[in-house]
Amino acid sequence: MIIKDETRKNKYILTDTSNVDDIRKICDGYEHIKCLICNSRTVKRFGNHDFNPVSVTINNKIEDNVFYLNSIS
């Protein structure tokens, strides 16, 4: 399960039960996604999965277990 942070437009919080399929379901809800943005510790939770054509951008200022979707409206 992934929690949508209602205080930010594209912020999501991973829980202990979050998995890659949860992330894919969220990405499928957007028409155009440029990238996922998270820190280097959080990206390890994604494993070796490829979110093609969505890339992952590392920003270590973002807190652990959080990612943002950078989308095009």
Buried (B, 14 or more C-beta within 10 A) or exposed (E): EBEEEEEEEBBBBBEEEBBEEBBEEBBEEBEEBBBBBBBEEBBEBBEEEEBEEBEBBEEEEBEEBBBBBBBEE
